[in-house]
């Protein structure tokens, strides 16, 4: 069981102090976002080091801004995250091929595509959703141009990779994966014996 993990690399962020003061403070505090936690049916929990030296855990993603532009942006949990966490086990990874690529991210709550760039992905595993091909999702963390973050699945992103992608919009023929494949079929051991080299 994972529960908590390092980000692939830390992020310099700002934290809305209302989230770590129970509303007693307002404004934004500089921080370093370095950890992530996952509890089933809850939002991702962000772990940060505040400028004062305190480590604060389980901040929701909508409590963070990566740029001062985000200070004035109304940003709720539904804007920052499409799906709750599936389980405790996940692996954060920054895919080299996607590193720093620009994207358009679908913010379902607002029914709008917003521009941004890829930061990293959290890949859940060992839970019922991830084992079902029609339910499994990659949780892609995107730094939006509005100064805020969002976390959306692959079907809510259009990637901008100028050497390969033709910007024609999302094709209507794409469908959810519903199958699994298995290499070991009946008669497998008859073809290659266990004692053969």
Rosetta constraint file for C-alpha pairs under 8 A:
AtomPair CA 1 CA 88 HARMONIC 6.04 0.50
AtomPair CA 1 CA 89 HARMONIC 5.20 0.50
AtomPair CA 2 CA 88 HARMONIC 5.86 0.50
AtomPair CA 2 CA 89 HARMONIC 4.63 0.50
AtomPair CA 2 CA 90 HARMONIC 6.34 0.50
AtomPair CA 3 CA 37 HARMONIC 5.29 0.50
AtomPair CA 3 CA 38 HARMONIC 5.17 0.50
AtomPair CA 3 CA 39 HARMONIC 6.67 0.50
AtomPair CA 3 CA 88 HARMONIC 4.67 0.50
AtomPair CA 3 CA 89 HARMONIC 5.94 0.50
AtomPair CA 3 CA 90 HARMONIC 7.51 0.50
AtomPair CA 4 CA 35 HARMONIC 6.96 0.50
AtomPair CA 4 CA 36 HARMONIC 5.59 0.50
AtomPair CA 4 CA 37 HARMONIC 4.12 0.50
AtomPair CA 4 CA 38 HARMONIC 6.51 0.50
AtomPair CA 5 CA 35 HARMONIC 5.68 0.50
AtomPair CA 5 CA 36 HARMONIC 5.50 0.50
AtomPair CA 5 CA 37 HARMONIC 6.41 0.50
AtomPair CA 5 CA 91 HARMONIC 7.57 0.50
AtomPair CA 5 CA 92 HARMONIC 7.24 0.50
AtomPair CA 6 CA 34 HARMONIC 5.98 0.50
AtomPair CA 6 CA 35 HARMONIC 4.58 0.50
AtomPair CA 6 CA 36 HARMONIC 6.38 0.50
AtomPair CA 6 CA 92 HARMONIC 7.35 0.50
AtomPair CA 7 CA 34 HARMONIC 5.45 0.50
AtomPair CA 7 CA 35 HARMONIC 5.32 0.50
AtomPair CA 7 CA 36 HARMONIC 6.54 0.50
AtomPair CA 7 CA 92 HARMONIC 6.15 0.50
AtomPair CA 7 CA 93 HARMONIC 7.63 0.50
AtomPair CA 7 CA 120 HARMONIC 7.97 0.50
AtomPair CA 8 CA 92 HARMONIC 6.40 0.50
AtomPair CA 8 CA 93 HARMONIC 5.79 0.50
AtomPair CA 8 CA 94 HARMONIC 6.04 0.50
AtomPair CA 8 CA 120 HARMONIC 7.13 0.50
AtomPair CA 9 CA 34 HARMONIC 7.00 0.50
AtomPair CA 10 CA 32 HARMONIC 6.53 0.50
AtomPair CA 10 CA 33 HARMONIC 5.58 0.50
AtomPair CA 10 CA 34 HARMONIC 4.57 0.50
AtomPair CA 10 CA 35 HARMONIC 7.90 0.50
AtomPair CA 11 CA 32 HARMONIC 5.64 0.50
AtomPair CA 11 CA 33 HARMONIC 5.07 0.50
AtomPair CA 11 CA 34 HARMONIC 6.60 0.50
AtomPair CA 11 CA 66 HARMONIC 7.87 0.50
AtomPair CA 12 CA 30 HARMONIC 7.62 0.50
AtomPair CA 12 CA 31 HARMONIC 6.14 0.50
AtomPair CA 12 CA 32 HARMONIC 4.73 0.50
AtomPair CA 12 CA 33 HARMONIC 6.35 0.50
AtomPair CA 12 CA 66 HARMONIC 6.74 0.50
AtomPair CA 13 CA 30 HARMONIC 6.08 0.50
AtomPair CA 13 CA 31 HARMONIC 5.28 0.50
AtomPair CA 13 CA 32 HARMONIC 5.78 0.50
AtomPair CA 13 CA 33 HARMONIC 6.50 0.50
AtomPair CA 13 CA 64 HARMONIC 6.47 0.50
AtomPair CA 13 CA 65 HARMONIC 5.72 0.50
AtomPair CA 13 CA 66 HARMONIC 4.59 0.50
AtomPair CA 13 CA 67 HARMONIC 7.05 0.50
AtomPair CA 14 CA 28 HARMONIC 5.87 0.50
AtomPair CA 14 CA 29 HARMONIC 5.38 0.50
AtomPair CA 14 CA 30 HARMONIC 4.55 0.50
AtomPair CA 14 CA 31 HARMONIC 5.55 0.50
AtomPair CA 14 CA 64 HARMONIC 5.64 0.50
AtomPair CA 14 CA 65 HARMONIC 5.12 0.50
AtomPair CA 14 CA 66 HARMONIC 6.16 0.50
AtomPair CA 14 CA 67 HARMONIC 7.28 0.50
AtomPair CA 14 CA 68 HARMONIC 7.74 0.50
AtomPair CA 15 CA 19 HARMONIC 7.90 0.50
AtomPair CA 15 CA 28 HARMONIC 5.34 0.50
AtomPair CA 15 CA 29 HARMONIC 5.16 0.50
AtomPair CA 15 CA 30 HARMONIC 6.38 0.50
AtomPair CA 15 CA 31 HARMONIC 6.54 0.50
AtomPair CA 15 CA 63 HARMONIC 5.71 0.50
AtomPair CA 15 CA 64 HARMONIC 4.80 0.50
AtomPair CA 15 CA 65 HARMONIC 6.55 0.50
AtomPair CA 16 CA 20 HARMONIC 7.74 0.50
AtomPair CA 16 CA 26 HARMONIC 7.09 0.50
AtomPair CA 16 CA 27 HARMONIC 5.96 0.50
AtomPair CA 16 CA 28 HARMONIC 4.71 0.50
AtomPair CA 16 CA 29 HARMONIC 6.63 0.50
AtomPair CA 16 CA 63 HARMONIC 5.26 0.50
AtomPair CA 16 CA 64 HARMONIC 6.39 0.50
AtomPair CA 16 CA 65 HARMONIC 7.97 0.50
AtomPair CA 17 CA 21 HARMONIC 6.05 0.50
AtomPair CA 17 CA 23 HARMONIC 7.64 0.50
AtomPair CA 17 CA 25 HARMONIC 5.80 0.50
AtomPair CA 17 CA 26 HARMONIC 5.43 0.50
AtomPair CA 17 CA 27 HARMONIC 5.77 0.50
AtomPair CA 17 CA 28 HARMONIC 5.63 0.50
AtomPair CA 17 CA 29 HARMONIC 6.38 0.50
AtomPair CA 18 CA 22 HARMONIC 5.89 0.50
AtomPair CA 18 CA 23 HARMONIC 4.43 0.50
AtomPair CA 18 CA 24 HARMONIC 6.64 0.50
AtomPair CA 18 CA 25 HARMONIC 5.54 0.50
AtomPair CA 18 CA 26 HARMONIC 5.37 0.50
AtomPair CA 18 CA 27 HARMONIC 7.41 0.50
AtomPair CA 19 CA 23 HARMONIC 6.78 0.50
AtomPair CA 19 CA 59 HARMONIC 7.04 0.50
AtomPair CA 19 CA 63 HARMONIC 6.46 0.50
AtomPair CA 20 CA 56 HARMONIC 7.48 0.50
AtomPair CA 20 CA 59 HARMONIC 7.71 0.50
AtomPair CA 21 CA 25 HARMONIC 5.83 0.50
AtomPair CA 28 CA 71 HARMONIC 7.59 0.50
AtomPair CA 29 CA 50 HARMONIC 6.97 0.50
AtomPair CA 29 CA 51 HARMONIC 6.96 0.50
AtomPair CA 30 CA 50 HARMONIC 6.24 0.50
AtomPair CA 30 CA 51 HARMONIC 5.59 0.50
AtomPair CA 31 CA 48 HARMONIC 6.13 0.50
AtomPair CA 31 CA 49 HARMONIC 5.40 0.50
AtomPair CA 31 CA 50 HARMONIC 4.38 0.50
AtomPair CA 31 CA 51 HARMONIC 5.55 0.50
AtomPair CA 32 CA 48 HARMONIC 5.31 0.50
AtomPair CA 32 CA 49 HARMONIC 5.15 0.50
AtomPair CA 32 CA 50 HARMONIC 6.66 0.50
AtomPair CA 33 CA 46 HARMONIC 6.86 0.50
AtomPair CA 33 CA 47 HARMONIC 5.93 0.50
AtomPair CA 33 CA 48 HARMONIC 4.28 0.50
AtomPair CA 33 CA 49 HARMONIC 6.58 0.50
AtomPair CA 34 CA 46 HARMONIC 7.76 0.50
AtomPair CA 34 CA 47 HARMONIC 6.09 0.50
AtomPair CA 34 CA 48 HARMONIC 5.88 0.50
AtomPair CA 34 CA 49 HARMONIC 7.70 0.50
AtomPair CA 35 CA 46 HARMONIC 5.88 0.50
AtomPair CA 35 CA 47 HARMONIC 4.64 0.50
AtomPair CA 35 CA 48 HARMONIC 6.81 0.50
AtomPair CA 36 CA 44 HARMONIC 6.80 0.50
AtomPair CA 36 CA 45 HARMONIC 5.50 0.50
AtomPair CA 36 CA 46 HARMONIC 4.78 0.50
AtomPair CA 36 CA 47 HARMONIC 5.87 0.50
AtomPair CA 36 CA 58 HARMONIC 7.70 0.50
AtomPair CA 37 CA 44 HARMONIC 5.97 0.50
AtomPair CA 37 CA 45 HARMONIC 4.80 0.50
AtomPair CA 37 CA 46 HARMONIC 6.55 0.50
AtomPair CA 37 CA 47 HARMONIC 7.71 0.50
AtomPair CA 37 CA 58 HARMONIC 6.90 0.50
AtomPair CA 37 CA 88 HARMONIC 7.94 0.50
AtomPair CA 38 CA 42 HARMONIC 7.41 0.50
AtomPair CA 38 CA 43 HARMONIC 7.49 0.50
AtomPair CA 38 CA 44 HARMONIC 5.49 0.50
AtomPair CA 38 CA 45 HARMONIC 6.38 0.50
AtomPair CA 38 CA 85 HARMONIC 5.87 0.50
AtomPair CA 38 CA 86 HARMONIC 7.93 0.50
AtomPair CA 38 CA 87 HARMONIC 6.60 0.50
AtomPair CA 38 CA 88 HARMONIC 5.20 0.50
AtomPair CA 38 CA 89 HARMONIC 7.27 0.50
AtomPair CA 38 CA 90 HARMONIC 7.50 0.50
AtomPair CA 39 CA 43 HARMONIC 7.62 0.50
AtomPair CA 39 CA 44 HARMONIC 7.48 0.50
AtomPair CA 39 CA 85 HARMONIC 6.12 0.50
AtomPair CA 39 CA 86 HARMONIC 7.52 0.50
AtomPair CA 39 CA 87 HARMONIC 5.76 0.50
AtomPair CA 39 CA 88 HARMONIC 5.21 0.50
AtomPair CA 40 CA 84 HARMONIC 7.21 0.50
AtomPair CA 40 CA 85 HARMONIC 5.08 0.50
AtomPair CA 40 CA 86 HARMONIC 5.05 0.50
AtomPair CA 40 CA 87 HARMONIC 4.24 0.50
AtomPair CA 40 CA 88 HARMONIC 6.22 0.50
AtomPair CA 41 CA 84 HARMONIC 5.14 0.50
AtomPair CA 41 CA 85 HARMONIC 5.41 0.50
AtomPair CA 41 CA 86 HARMONIC 6.36 0.50
AtomPair CA 41 CA 87 HARMONIC 7.52 0.50
AtomPair CA 42 CA 84 HARMONIC 5.16 0.50
AtomPair CA 42 CA 85 HARMONIC 5.67 0.50
AtomPair CA 43 CA 60 HARMONIC 6.32 0.50
AtomPair CA 43 CA 61 HARMONIC 7.88 0.50
AtomPair CA 43 CA 81 HARMONIC 7.35 0.50
AtomPair CA 43 CA 83 HARMONIC 7.69 0.50
AtomPair CA 43 CA 84 HARMONIC 4.96 0.50
AtomPair CA 43 CA 85 HARMONIC 6.01 0.50
AtomPair CA 44 CA 58 HARMONIC 7.32 0.50
AtomPair CA 44 CA 59 HARMONIC 7.96 0.50
AtomPair CA 44 CA 60 HARMONIC 6.17 0.50
AtomPair CA 44 CA 61 HARMONIC 6.87 0.50
AtomPair CA 44 CA 84 HARMONIC 7.11 0.50
AtomPair CA 44 CA 85 HARMONIC 6.33 0.50
AtomPair CA 45 CA 57 HARMONIC 6.75 0.50
AtomPair CA 45 CA 58 HARMONIC 3.68 0.50
AtomPair CA 45 CA 59 HARMONIC 5.17 0.50
AtomPair CA 45 CA 60 HARMONIC 5.41 0.50
AtomPair CA 45 CA 61 HARMONIC 7.20 0.50
AtomPair CA 46 CA 57 HARMONIC 6.06 0.50
AtomPair CA 46 CA 58 HARMONIC 4.89 0.50
AtomPair CA 46 CA 59 HARMONIC 4.81 0.50
AtomPair CA 46 CA 60 HARMONIC 6.13 0.50
AtomPair CA 46 CA 61 HARMONIC 6.57 0.50
AtomPair CA 47 CA 55 HARMONIC 7.05 0.50
AtomPair CA 47 CA 56 HARMONIC 5.68 0.50
AtomPair CA 47 CA 57 HARMONIC 4.24 0.50
AtomPair CA 47 CA 58 HARMONIC 5.77 0.50
AtomPair CA 47 CA 59 HARMONIC 6.57 0.50
AtomPair CA 48 CA 55 HARMONIC 5.62 0.50
AtomPair CA 48 CA 56 HARMONIC 5.42 0.50
AtomPair CA 48 CA 57 HARMONIC 6.51 0.50
AtomPair CA 49 CA 53 HARMONIC 6.21 0.50
AtomPair CA 49 CA 54 HARMONIC 5.77 0.50
AtomPair CA 49 CA 55 HARMONIC 4.42 0.50
AtomPair CA 49 CA 56 HARMONIC 6.43 0.50
AtomPair CA 50 CA 54 HARMONIC 5.33 0.50
AtomPair CA 50 CA 55 HARMONIC 6.14 0.50
AtomPair CA 50 CA 56 HARMONIC 7.27 0.50
AtomPair CA 59 CA 63 HARMONIC 6.39 0.50
AtomPair CA 60 CA 64 HARMONIC 7.69 0.50
AtomPair CA 60 CA 77 HARMONIC 7.45 0.50
AtomPair CA 61 CA 77 HARMONIC 7.33 0.50
AtomPair CA 61 CA 80 HARMONIC 5.95 0.50
AtomPair CA 61 CA 81 HARMONIC 7.31 0.50
AtomPair CA 61 CA 149 HARMONIC 6.77 0.50
AtomPair CA 61 CA 150 HARMONIC 7.30 0.50
AtomPair CA 62 CA 75 HARMONIC 6.15 0.50
AtomPair CA 62 CA 76 HARMONIC 5.87 0.50
AtomPair CA 62 CA 77 HARMONIC 5.63 0.50
AtomPair CA 62 CA 79 HARMONIC 7.60 0.50
AtomPair CA 62 CA 80 HARMONIC 5.29 0.50
AtomPair CA 62 CA 148 HARMONIC 7.43 0.50
AtomPair CA 62 CA 149 HARMONIC 7.02 0.50
AtomPair CA 62 CA 150 HARMONIC 7.83 0.50
AtomPair CA 64 CA 148 HARMONIC 6.75 0.50
AtomPair CA 64 CA 149 HARMONIC 7.11 0.50
AtomPair CA 65 CA 70 HARMONIC 5.50 0.50
AtomPair CA 65 CA 71 HARMONIC 7.05 0.50
AtomPair CA 65 CA 147 HARMONIC 5.60 0.50
AtomPair CA 65 CA 148 HARMONIC 4.60 0.50
AtomPair CA 65 CA 149 HARMONIC 6.57 0.50
AtomPair CA 66 CA 70 HARMONIC 7.29 0.50
AtomPair CA 66 CA 143 HARMONIC 7.00 0.50
AtomPair CA 66 CA 147 HARMONIC 5.41 0.50
AtomPair CA 66 CA 148 HARMONIC 5.96 0.50
AtomPair CA 66 CA 149 HARMONIC 7.22 0.50
AtomPair CA 67 CA 71 HARMONIC 7.82 0.50
AtomPair CA 67 CA 147 HARMONIC 4.54 0.50
AtomPair CA 67 CA 148 HARMONIC 7.17 0.50
AtomPair CA 68 CA 147 HARMONIC 6.43 0.50
AtomPair CA 69 CA 73 HARMONIC 7.50 0.50
AtomPair CA 69 CA 146 HARMONIC 6.00 0.50
AtomPair CA 69 CA 147 HARMONIC 4.87 0.50
AtomPair CA 70 CA 146 HARMONIC 5.67 0.50
AtomPair CA 70 CA 147 HARMONIC 3.97 0.50
AtomPair CA 70 CA 148 HARMONIC 5.27 0.50
AtomPair CA 71 CA 147 HARMONIC 7.63 0.50
AtomPair CA 73 CA 146 HARMONIC 7.34 0.50
AtomPair CA 73 CA 148 HARMONIC 7.89 0.50
AtomPair CA 75 CA 79 HARMONIC 5.99 0.50
AtomPair CA 75 CA 80 HARMONIC 7.05 0.50
AtomPair CA 75 CA 148 HARMONIC 7.73 0.50
AtomPair CA 76 CA 80 HARMONIC 6.40 0.50
AtomPair CA 77 CA 81 HARMONIC 5.97 0.50
AtomPair CA 78 CA 82 HARMONIC 6.27 0.50
AtomPair CA 78 CA 109 HARMONIC 6.04 0.50
AtomPair CA 79 CA 107 HARMONIC 6.01 0.50
AtomPair CA 79 CA 108 HARMONIC 7.54 0.50
AtomPair CA 79 CA 109 HARMONIC 6.20 0.50
AtomPair CA 79 CA 110 HARMONIC 7.43 0.50
AtomPair CA 79 CA 150 HARMONIC 6.58 0.50
AtomPair CA 80 CA 148 HARMONIC 7.88 0.50
AtomPair CA 80 CA 149 HARMONIC 6.00 0.50
AtomPair CA 80 CA 150 HARMONIC 4.06 0.50
AtomPair CA 80 CA 151 HARMONIC 5.94 0.50
AtomPair CA 81 CA 150 HARMONIC 5.64 0.50
AtomPair CA 81 CA 151 HARMONIC 4.77 0.50
AtomPair CA 81 CA 152 HARMONIC 6.30 0.50
AtomPair CA 82 CA 107 HARMONIC 7.80 0.50
AtomPair CA 82 CA 108 HARMONIC 7.37 0.50
AtomPair CA 82 CA 151 HARMONIC 6.40 0.50
AtomPair CA 82 CA 152 HARMONIC 5.46 0.50
AtomPair CA 82 CA 153 HARMONIC 7.49 0.50
AtomPair CA 83 CA 152 HARMONIC 7.54 0.50
AtomPair CA 86 CA 124 HARMONIC 6.85 0.50
AtomPair CA 86 CA 127 HARMONIC 6.58 0.50
AtomPair CA 86 CA 128 HARMONIC 7.97 0.50
AtomPair CA 86 CA 129 HARMONIC 6.46 0.50
AtomPair CA 86 CA 130 HARMONIC 7.57 0.50
AtomPair CA 87 CA 124 HARMONIC 7.16 0.50
AtomPair CA 87 CA 125 HARMONIC 7.72 0.50
AtomPair CA 87 CA 126 HARMONIC 7.64 0.50
AtomPair CA 87 CA 127 HARMONIC 5.72 0.50
AtomPair CA 89 CA 124 HARMONIC 5.82 0.50
AtomPair CA 89 CA 125 HARMONIC 5.59 0.50
AtomPair CA 89 CA 126 HARMONIC 6.36 0.50
AtomPair CA 89 CA 127 HARMONIC 7.58 0.50
AtomPair CA 90 CA 122 HARMONIC 6.28 0.50
AtomPair CA 90 CA 123 HARMONIC 5.26 0.50
AtomPair CA 90 CA 124 HARMONIC 3.92 0.50
AtomPair CA 90 CA 125 HARMONIC 5.57 0.50
AtomPair CA 91 CA 122 HARMONIC 5.54 0.50
AtomPair CA 91 CA 123 HARMONIC 5.06 0.50
AtomPair CA 91 CA 124 HARMONIC 6.31 0.50
AtomPair CA 91 CA 125 HARMONIC 7.82 0.50
AtomPair CA 92 CA 120 HARMONIC 7.06 0.50
AtomPair CA 92 CA 121 HARMONIC 5.66 0.50
AtomPair CA 92 CA 122 HARMONIC 4.23 0.50
AtomPair CA 92 CA 123 HARMONIC 6.18 0.50
AtomPair CA 93 CA 120 HARMONIC 5.87 0.50
AtomPair CA 93 CA 121 HARMONIC 5.33 0.50
AtomPair CA 93 CA 122 HARMONIC 6.25 0.50
AtomPair CA 93 CA 123 HARMONIC 7.53 0.50
AtomPair CA 94 CA 98 HARMONIC 7.60 0.50
AtomPair CA 94 CA 99 HARMONIC 6.68 0.50
AtomPair CA 94 CA 119 HARMONIC 6.96 0.50
AtomPair CA 94 CA 120 HARMONIC 4.38 0.50
AtomPair CA 94 CA 121 HARMONIC 5.92 0.50
AtomPair CA 95 CA 99 HARMONIC 6.07 0.50
AtomPair CA 95 CA 120 HARMONIC 6.97 0.50
AtomPair CA 95 CA 121 HARMONIC 7.48 0.50
AtomPair CA 98 CA 118 HARMONIC 6.72 0.50
AtomPair CA 99 CA 118 HARMONIC 6.23 0.50
AtomPair CA 99 CA 119 HARMONIC 6.85 0.50
AtomPair CA 99 CA 120 HARMONIC 7.71 0.50
AtomPair CA 100 CA 117 HARMONIC 5.72 0.50
AtomPair CA 100 CA 118 HARMONIC 5.19 0.50
AtomPair CA 100 CA 119 HARMONIC 6.54 0.50
AtomPair CA 101 CA 117 HARMONIC 5.48 0.50
AtomPair CA 101 CA 118 HARMONIC 5.61 0.50
AtomPair CA 101 CA 159 HARMONIC 7.03 0.50
AtomPair CA 101 CA 160 HARMONIC 6.39 0.50
AtomPair CA 101 CA 161 HARMONIC 6.68 0.50
AtomPair CA 102 CA 115 HARMONIC 7.26 0.50
AtomPair CA 102 CA 116 HARMONIC 5.69 0.50
AtomPair CA 102 CA 117 HARMONIC 4.17 0.50
AtomPair CA 102 CA 118 HARMONIC 6.43 0.50
AtomPair CA 102 CA 159 HARMONIC 6.35 0.50
AtomPair CA 102 CA 160 HARMONIC 5.29 0.50
AtomPair CA 102 CA 161 HARMONIC 7.50 0.50
AtomPair CA 103 CA 115 HARMONIC 5.72 0.50
AtomPair CA 103 CA 116 HARMONIC 5.37 0.50
AtomPair CA 103 CA 117 HARMONIC 5.38 0.50
AtomPair CA 103 CA 118 HARMONIC 6.94 0.50
AtomPair CA 103 CA 157 HARMONIC 6.51 0.50
AtomPair CA 103 CA 158 HARMONIC 5.60 0.50
AtomPair CA 103 CA 159 HARMONIC 4.53 0.50
AtomPair CA 103 CA 160 HARMONIC 5.44 0.50
AtomPair CA 104 CA 113 HARMONIC 5.65 0.50
AtomPair CA 104 CA 114 HARMONIC 5.28 0.50
AtomPair CA 104 CA 115 HARMONIC 4.41 0.50
AtomPair CA 104 CA 116 HARMONIC 6.25 0.50
AtomPair CA 104 CA 157 HARMONIC 5.73 0.50
AtomPair CA 104 CA 158 HARMONIC 5.19 0.50
AtomPair CA 104 CA 159 HARMONIC 6.60 0.50
AtomPair CA 104 CA 160 HARMONIC 7.83 0.50
AtomPair CA 105 CA 113 HARMONIC 5.25 0.50
AtomPair CA 105 CA 114 HARMONIC 5.24 0.50
AtomPair CA 105 CA 115 HARMONIC 6.25 0.50
AtomPair CA 105 CA 116 HARMONIC 7.20 0.50
AtomPair CA 105 CA 142 HARMONIC 7.78 0.50
AtomPair CA 105 CA 152 HARMONIC 7.31 0.50
AtomPair CA 105 CA 156 HARMONIC 5.78 0.50
AtomPair CA 105 CA 157 HARMONIC 4.64 0.50
AtomPair CA 105 CA 158 HARMONIC 6.60 0.50
AtomPair CA 106 CA 111 HARMONIC 6.99 0.50
AtomPair CA 106 CA 112 HARMONIC 5.80 0.50
AtomPair CA 106 CA 113 HARMONIC 4.42 0.50
AtomPair CA 106 CA 114 HARMONIC 6.47 0.50
AtomPair CA 106 CA 152 HARMONIC 7.68 0.50
AtomPair CA 106 CA 156 HARMONIC 4.87 0.50
AtomPair CA 106 CA 157 HARMONIC 6.17 0.50
AtomPair CA 107 CA 111 HARMONIC 5.77 0.50
AtomPair CA 107 CA 112 HARMONIC 5.51 0.50
AtomPair CA 107 CA 113 HARMONIC 6.10 0.50
AtomPair CA 107 CA 114 HARMONIC 7.09 0.50
AtomPair CA 107 CA 156 HARMONIC 7.68 0.50
AtomPair CA 108 CA 112 HARMONIC 6.80 0.50
AtomPair CA 114 CA 144 HARMONIC 6.93 0.50
AtomPair CA 114 CA 145 HARMONIC 7.62 0.50
AtomPair CA 115 CA 144 HARMONIC 5.84 0.50
AtomPair CA 115 CA 145 HARMONIC 5.80 0.50
AtomPair CA 116 CA 142 HARMONIC 6.31 0.50
AtomPair CA 116 CA 143 HARMONIC 5.40 0.50
AtomPair CA 116 CA 144 HARMONIC 3.82 0.50
AtomPair CA 116 CA 145 HARMONIC 4.90 0.50
AtomPair CA 117 CA 142 HARMONIC 5.60 0.50
AtomPair CA 117 CA 143 HARMONIC 5.43 0.50
AtomPair CA 117 CA 144 HARMONIC 6.40 0.50
AtomPair CA 117 CA 145 HARMONIC 7.87 0.50
AtomPair CA 118 CA 140 HARMONIC 7.42 0.50
AtomPair CA 118 CA 141 HARMONIC 6.48 0.50
AtomPair CA 118 CA 142 HARMONIC 4.79 0.50
AtomPair CA 118 CA 143 HARMONIC 6.49 0.50
AtomPair CA 119 CA 140 HARMONIC 7.67 0.50
AtomPair CA 119 CA 141 HARMONIC 5.61 0.50
AtomPair CA 119 CA 142 HARMONIC 5.47 0.50
AtomPair CA 119 CA 143 HARMONIC 6.52 0.50
AtomPair CA 120 CA 140 HARMONIC 6.06 0.50
AtomPair CA 120 CA 141 HARMONIC 5.41 0.50
AtomPair CA 120 CA 142 HARMONIC 7.40 0.50
AtomPair CA 121 CA 138 HARMONIC 6.59 0.50
AtomPair CA 121 CA 139 HARMONIC 5.47 0.50
AtomPair CA 121 CA 140 HARMONIC 4.34 0.50
AtomPair CA 121 CA 141 HARMONIC 5.83 0.50
AtomPair CA 122 CA 138 HARMONIC 6.32 0.50
AtomPair CA 122 CA 139 HARMONIC 5.07 0.50
AtomPair CA 122 CA 140 HARMONIC 6.46 0.50
AtomPair CA 122 CA 141 HARMONIC 7.80 0.50
AtomPair CA 123 CA 137 HARMONIC 7.49 0.50
AtomPair CA 123 CA 138 HARMONIC 5.25 0.50
AtomPair CA 123 CA 139 HARMONIC 6.33 0.50
AtomPair CA 124 CA 130 HARMONIC 6.44 0.50
AtomPair CA 124 CA 137 HARMONIC 7.69 0.50
AtomPair CA 124 CA 138 HARMONIC 7.24 0.50
AtomPair CA 125 CA 130 HARMONIC 5.59 0.50
AtomPair CA 125 CA 131 HARMONIC 7.41 0.50
AtomPair CA 126 CA 130 HARMONIC 6.73 0.50
AtomPair CA 126 CA 131 HARMONIC 6.98 0.50
AtomPair CA 127 CA 131 HARMONIC 6.35 0.50
AtomPair CA 128 CA 132 HARMONIC 6.44 0.50
AtomPair CA 129 CA 135 HARMONIC 5.24 0.50
AtomPair CA 129 CA 136 HARMONIC 5.41 0.50
AtomPair CA 130 CA 135 HARMONIC 6.40 0.50
AtomPair CA 130 CA 136 HARMONIC 4.13 0.50
AtomPair CA 130 CA 137 HARMONIC 6.91 0.50
AtomPair CA 131 CA 135 HARMONIC 7.85 0.50
AtomPair CA 131 CA 136 HARMONIC 6.69 0.50
AtomPair CA 132 CA 136 HARMONIC 6.01 0.50
AtomPair CA 132 CA 178 HARMONIC 7.77 0.50
AtomPair CA 133 CA 177 HARMONIC 5.76 0.50
AtomPair CA 133 CA 178 HARMONIC 5.08 0.50
AtomPair CA 133 CA 179 HARMONIC 6.14 0.50
AtomPair CA 133 CA 180 HARMONIC 6.85 0.50
AtomPair CA 134 CA 176 HARMONIC 5.94 0.50
AtomPair CA 134 CA 177 HARMONIC 5.33 0.50
AtomPair CA 134 CA 178 HARMONIC 4.67 0.50
AtomPair CA 134 CA 179 HARMONIC 7.75 0.50
AtomPair CA 137 CA 153 HARMONIC 5.78 0.50
AtomPair CA 137 CA 154 HARMONIC 7.18 0.50
AtomPair CA 138 CA 152 HARMONIC 7.87 0.50
AtomPair CA 138 CA 153 HARMONIC 5.32 0.50
AtomPair CA 138 CA 154 HARMONIC 6.32 0.50
AtomPair CA 139 CA 151 HARMONIC 5.91 0.50
AtomPair CA 139 CA 152 HARMONIC 5.56 0.50
AtomPair CA 139 CA 153 HARMONIC 5.07 0.50
AtomPair CA 139 CA 154 HARMONIC 7.57 0.50
AtomPair CA 140 CA 151 HARMONIC 5.22 0.50
AtomPair CA 140 CA 152 HARMONIC 5.28 0.50
AtomPair CA 140 CA 153 HARMONIC 5.90 0.50
AtomPair CA 140 CA 154 HARMONIC 7.15 0.50
AtomPair CA 141 CA 149 HARMONIC 6.92 0.50
AtomPair CA 141 CA 150 HARMONIC 5.84 0.50
AtomPair CA 141 CA 151 HARMONIC 4.39 0.50
AtomPair CA 141 CA 152 HARMONIC 6.73 0.50
AtomPair CA 142 CA 149 HARMONIC 5.59 0.50
AtomPair CA 142 CA 150 HARMONIC 5.31 0.50
AtomPair CA 142 CA 151 HARMONIC 6.10 0.50
AtomPair CA 142 CA 152 HARMONIC 7.78 0.50
AtomPair CA 143 CA 147 HARMONIC 7.00 0.50
AtomPair CA 143 CA 148 HARMONIC 6.12 0.50
AtomPair CA 143 CA 149 HARMONIC 4.63 0.50
AtomPair CA 143 CA 150 HARMONIC 6.70 0.50
AtomPair CA 144 CA 148 HARMONIC 5.46 0.50
AtomPair CA 144 CA 149 HARMONIC 5.62 0.50
AtomPair CA 144 CA 150 HARMONIC 7.08 0.50
AtomPair CA 152 CA 156 HARMONIC 5.97 0.50
AtomPair CA 152 CA 157 HARMONIC 7.32 0.50
AtomPair CA 153 CA 157 HARMONIC 7.13 0.50
AtomPair CA 158 CA 169 HARMONIC 7.51 0.50
AtomPair CA 158 CA 170 HARMONIC 7.12 0.50
AtomPair CA 159 CA 165 HARMONIC 7.55 0.50
AtomPair CA 160 CA 165 HARMONIC 6.41 0.50
AtomPair CA 160 CA 167 HARMONIC 7.59 0.50
AtomPair CA 161 CA 165 HARMONIC 5.31 0.50
AtomPair CA 162 CA 166 HARMONIC 7.67 0.50
AtomPair CA 184 CA 188 HARMONIC 5.96 0.50
AtomPair CA 187 CA 191 HARMONIC 6.75 0.50
AtomPair CA 188 CA 192 HARMONIC 6.82 0.50
AtomPair CA 189 CA 193 HARMONIC 5.53 0.50
AtomPair CA 189 CA 194 HARMONIC 7.09 0.50
AtomPair CA 192 CA 196 HARMONIC 6.74 0.50
